[in-house]
């Protein structure tokens, strides 16, 4: 029996009954619904599936992090962590209960947003592939789980709320979500001494690997794989534009840079899914190690 399940249910109810998660779910629909000629031309009715990917850009990560970063440090600050520590649970149970519960509490309302997008897409474009749509929804759920895990892990390690805020919103959101491509290109230049012209990038496995190491980058690689639009950590529409004949943009796309037989194994799209899963396993392992030995009283 999973001892952490009562705590997970409590966390789920707490999040699912909050205004924040429903505001997020409401905003995701107009945020994600972005008809595009290039998307319709390549995907047809399955452009509805691509809207799920768009929903996961910027707004969803911000909402997930906002709803998760105080999960433990907030209770430590208020003193209510003493009640949780008094339950017959290990520190690992507490971490798992917090992560699973918050993920479920966020993912449920978000899935209703996806359902609304499905209805809009069905009425606008016709019948799309339901299995493909389900796959995108599940993959986005993995992204939500990864972001909740990262934020909760930071919350478990931080001794003050301000520290958790700085790490989550500067480190995770600003650097790893908004600015990661630029940072990855700068890191590549610092390591190799080779400047990066994104309009004509070098065919370097290291460069393309660095770009997809962030949670959102890895998610986009796997999402684009499902959509069949190209091997890239960028938005599907930008990838399609990059791959159009006589078109050049500053988007890094493996298919536009490497000959098919010279693509390194670690740039295969399935590896993107592995990287996304690593954002669940590694932060949880680090947090479990430190949280189990820390003094929360």
C-alpha positions as CSV (number, residue, x, y, z in Angstrom):
1,X,0.0,0.0,0.0
2,X,1.2,3.5,-0.8
3,X,1.5,5.2,2.5
4,X,1.8,8.6,0.8
5,X,-1.6,8.4,-0.9
6,X,-3.6,10.2,1.8
7,X,-1.2,13.1,1.6
8,X,-1.4,13.0,-2.2
9,X,-5.1,13.2,-2.0
10,X,-4.9,16.2,0.4
11,X,-2.5,18.0,-1.9
12,X,-4.6,17.2,-4.9
13,X,-7.8,18.6,-3.3
14,X,-5.9,21.7,-2.1
15,X,-4.6,22.5,-5.6
16,X,-7.8,21.5,-7.5
17,X,-9.9,23.8,-5.4
18,X,-7.7,26.8,-5.7
19,X,-8.5,29.7,-8.0
20,X,-5.0,29.7,-9.5
21,X,-5.2,26.3,-11.2
22,X,-8.6,27.1,-12.8
23,X,-7.3,30.5,-13.9
24,X,-4.4,28.7,-15.6
25,X,-6.8,26.3,-17.2
26,X,-9.0,29.1,-18.5
27,X,-6.0,31.1,-19.9
28,X,-4.5,28.1,-21.7
29,X,-7.3,27.8,-24.2
30,X,-6.9,31.2,-25.9
31,X,-3.1,31.0,-25.4
32,X,-2.9,27.7,-27.2
33,X,-5.4,28.3,-30.0
34,X,-3.2,29.7,-32.7
35,X,-4.3,28.8,-36.2
36,X,-1.4,28.9,-38.7
37,X,-1.2,28.3,-42.4
38,X,2.0,26.4,-42.1
39,X,0.5,24.2,-39.4
40,X,-2.6,23.4,-41.4
41,X,-0.7,22.8,-44.6
42,X,1.5,20.2,-42.9
43,X,-0.8,18.6,-40.4
44,X,-4.3,19.2,-41.7
45,X,-6.9,18.5,-38.9
46,X,-4.1,17.3,-36.7
47,X,-3.2,20.9,-36.1
48,X,-5.5,20.5,-33.2
49,X,-3.0,18.1,-31.7
50,X,-0.3,20.7,-32.1
51,X,-2.3,23.2,-30.0
52,X,-1.5,20.9,-27.0
53,X,2.2,21.6,-27.6
54,X,1.5,25.4,-27.8
55,X,-0.3,25.2,-24.5
56,X,2.9,23.8,-22.9
57,X,5.0,26.8,-23.9
58,X,5.7,29.5,-21.4
59,X,2.3,29.8,-19.8
60,X,1.9,26.3,-18.5
61,X,5.4,26.0,-17.1
62,X,4.9,29.4,-15.3
63,X,1.6,28.2,-13.9
64,X,2.9,24.9,-12.7
65,X,5.9,26.5,-11.0
66,X,3.7,29.1,-9.3
67,X,1.5,26.3,-7.9
68,X,4.3,24.1,-6.7
69,X,7.2,26.1,-5.4
70,X,5.7,26.6,-1.9
71,X,4.7,23.0,-1.4
72,X,7.2,22.3,1.4
73,X,9.0,25.6,2.1
74,X,5.7,27.3,2.6
75,X,4.7,24.8,5.3
76,X,8.1,25.1,6.9
77,X,7.7,28.9,7.1
78,X,4.2,28.6,8.6
79,X,5.1,25.8,10.9
80,X,2.5,23.4,9.5
81,X,5.3,21.1,8.4
82,X,5.4,19.8,12.0
83,X,2.0,18.3,11.5
84,X,3.1,16.6,8.3
85,X,6.2,15.3,10.0
86,X,4.1,13.9,12.8
87,X,2.3,11.6,10.3
88,X,3.5,8.0,10.0
89,X,5.4,8.8,6.8
90,X,9.0,8.8,5.8
91,X,10.5,11.9,4.2
92,X,10.4,10.1,0.9
93,X,6.7,9.5,1.4
94,X,6.2,13.2,2.0
95,X,8.0,14.1,-1.2
96,X,6.1,11.6,-3.3
97,X,2.8,12.6,-1.8
98,X,3.5,16.3,-2.5
99,X,4.6,15.7,-6.0
100,X,1.9,13.2,-7.1
101,X,-0.9,15.1,-5.4
102,X,0.1,18.5,-6.9
103,X,0.7,17.0,-10.3
104,X,-2.8,15.4,-10.2
105,X,-4.4,18.6,-8.9
106,X,-2.8,20.7,-11.8
107,X,-3.2,18.1,-14.5
108,X,-6.9,17.5,-14.1
109,X,-8.0,21.1,-14.9
110,X,-5.3,21.4,-17.6
111,X,-6.8,18.4,-19.3
112,X,-10.1,20.2,-19.4
113,X,-8.4,22.9,-21.3
114,X,-7.1,20.3,-23.8
115,X,-10.6,19.0,-24.1
116,X,-11.9,22.5,-24.9
117,X,-9.2,22.8,-27.6
118,X,-10.2,19.4,-29.0
119,X,-13.8,20.6,-29.3
120,X,-12.7,23.8,-30.9
121,X,-10.4,22.0,-33.3
122,X,-13.0,19.4,-34.2
123,X,-15.5,22.2,-35.1
124,X,-12.9,24.2,-37.0
125,X,-10.9,21.6,-38.8
126,X,-12.7,18.3,-38.7
127,X,-11.7,15.0,-37.2
128,X,-8.1,14.7,-35.9
129,X,-6.2,11.6,-34.9
130,X,-7.5,10.7,-31.4
131,X,-4.5,8.5,-30.5
132,X,-2.1,11.2,-31.5
133,X,-4.0,13.8,-29.4
134,X,-4.0,11.4,-26.4
135,X,-0.3,10.9,-26.8
136,X,0.3,14.7,-26.8
137,X,-1.8,15.1,-23.7
138,X,0.0,12.3,-21.9
139,X,3.4,13.7,-22.9
140,X,2.4,17.1,-21.6
141,X,1.4,15.4,-18.4
142,X,5.0,14.1,-18.1
143,X,6.2,17.7,-18.5
144,X,3.8,18.8,-15.8
145,X,5.1,16.0,-13.5
146,X,8.7,17.0,-14.3
147,X,8.1,20.7,-13.5
148,X,6.2,19.9,-10.3
149,X,9.1,17.5,-9.3
150,X,11.7,20.2,-9.9
151,X,9.7,22.9,-8.0
152,X,8.9,20.6,-5.1
153,X,12.5,19.4,-4.9
154,X,13.7,23.0,-4.7
155,X,11.0,23.7,-2.1
156,X,12.2,20.8,0.0
157,X,15.8,22.0,-0.1
158,X,15.2,25.7,0.4
159,X,15.1,27.0,4.0
160,X,13.4,30.2,3.0
161,X,10.6,31.1,0.6
162,X,12.7,33.8,-1.0
163,X,15.4,31.2,-1.8
164,X,12.8,28.9,-3.5
165,X,11.4,31.8,-5.5
166,X,14.9,32.8,-6.7
167,X,15.8,29.3,-7.8
168,X,12.5,28.4,-9.3
169,X,11.7,31.6,-11.2
170,X,15.2,32.8,-12.0
171,X,16.9,29.4,-12.4
172,X,14.2,27.2,-13.8
173,X,11.8,29.6,-15.6
174,X,13.9,32.5,-16.7
175,X,17.1,30.6,-17.5
176,X,15.9,27.1,-18.4
177,X,12.7,28.1,-20.1
178,X,12.8,31.6,-21.6
179,X,16.5,32.0,-22.3
180,X,17.9,28.5,-22.6
181,X,18.5,28.4,-26.3
182,X,20.6,31.5,-26.1
183,X,22.5,30.2,-23.0
184,X,23.1,26.8,-24.8
185,X,24.6,28.6,-27.8
186,X,26.8,30.7,-25.5
187,X,27.9,27.6,-23.6
188,X,28.8,25.9,-26.9
189,X,30.9,28.9,-28.0
190,X,32.6,28.9,-24.6
191,X,33.4,25.2,-24.7
192,X,34.5,24.9,-28.4
193,X,35.5,28.5,-29.3
194,X,33.1,28.3,-32.3
195,X,30.6,31.1,-32.6
196,X,27.0,30.1,-33.4
197,X,25.1,31.6,-36.3
198,X,21.6,30.2,-35.8
199,X,20.8,30.9,-39.4
200,X,23.6,28.6,-40.4
201,X,24.6,26.6,-37.3
202,X,27.5,24.2,-37.2
203,X,26.6,20.5,-37.6
204,X,27.7,19.8,-34.0
205,X,26.0,17.2,-31.9
206,X,27.1,19.1,-28.7
207,X,25.3,22.3,-29.8
208,X,22.0,20.5,-30.5
209,X,22.3,18.4,-27.4
210,X,22.8,21.4,-25.2
211,X,19.7,23.1,-26.6
212,X,17.5,20.1,-25.7
213,X,18.7,19.6,-22.2
214,X,16.1,21.9,-20.6
215,X,12.7,20.4,-19.6
216,X,10.9,22.4,-22.3
217,X,13.5,21.6,-24.9
218,X,13.3,17.9,-24.3
219,X,9.5,18.1,-24.3
220,X,9.5,19.8,-27.7
221,X,11.8,17.2,-29.1
222,X,9.4,14.4,-28.0
223,X,6.3,16.4,-29.0
224,X,7.6,17.2,-32.5
225,X,8.5,13.5,-32.8
226,X,4.9,12.6,-32.2
227,X,3.7,15.2,-34.6
228,X,6.2,14.1,-37.2
229,X,7.3,17.6,-38.0
230,X,11.0,17.4,-37.5
231,X,13.8,16.9,-35.0
232,X,14.0,20.1,-33.0
233,X,13.6,21.6,-29.5
234,X,11.6,24.4,-31.0
235,X,7.9,25.1,-31.6
236,X,6.3,22.9,-34.3
237,X,5.3,25.8,-36.5
238,X,8.8,27.3,-36.4
239,X,10.3,23.9,-37.3
240,X,7.9,23.5,-40.3
241,X,8.9,27.0,-41.4
242,X,12.6,26.1,-41.2
243,X,12.1,23.0,-43.3
244,X,10.2,24.8,-46.1
245,X,12.2,25.1,-49.3
246,X,14.1,28.4,-49.8
247,X,13.3,29.4,-46.2
248,X,15.9,30.1,-43.5
249,X,15.2,31.0,-39.9
250,X,17.2,31.0,-36.7
251,X,15.6,27.8,-35.5
252,X,17.9,24.8,-34.8
253,X,16.5,21.8,-36.6
254,X,18.5,18.6,-36.9
255,X,17.0,17.6,-40.2
256,X,18.1,20.9,-41.8
257,X,21.7,20.7,-40.5
258,X,22.8,17.0,-40.5
259,X,22.7,14.5,-43.4
260,X,20.3,11.7,-42.4
261,X,23.1,9.1,-42.0
262,X,25.3,11.5,-39.8
263,X,22.9,12.2,-37.0
264,X,24.5,11.3,-33.6
265,X,22.5,8.7,-31.6
266,X,22.0,11.1,-28.8
267,X,20.1,13.4,-31.1
268,X,17.5,10.8,-31.9
269,X,14.1,12.1,-30.8
270,X,13.5,9.2,-28.4
271,X,16.4,10.5,-26.3
272,X,14.4,13.7,-25.8
273,X,11.8,11.7,-23.9
274,X,14.6,10.2,-21.9
275,X,15.9,13.7,-21.0
276,X,12.4,14.8,-19.9
277,X,12.1,11.7,-17.7
278,X,15.6,12.5,-16.2
279,X,14.1,15.9,-15.0
280,X,11.8,13.8,-12.8
281,X,14.3,11.2,-11.6
282,X,17.4,13.3,-10.9
283,X,15.8,16.2,-8.9
284,X,13.7,13.8,-6.9
285,X,16.8,11.7,-6.1
286,X,18.7,14.8,-5.0
287,X,15.8,16.2,-2.9
288,X,15.2,12.8,-1.3
289,X,18.9,12.5,-0.2
290,X,19.0,16.0,1.2
291,X,15.4,16.2,2.5
292,X,15.9,12.9,4.4
293,X,18.8,14.4,6.3
294,X,17.7,17.9,6.8
295,X,16.2,19.5,10.0
296,X,12.7,20.9,9.2
297,X,11.7,21.7,12.7
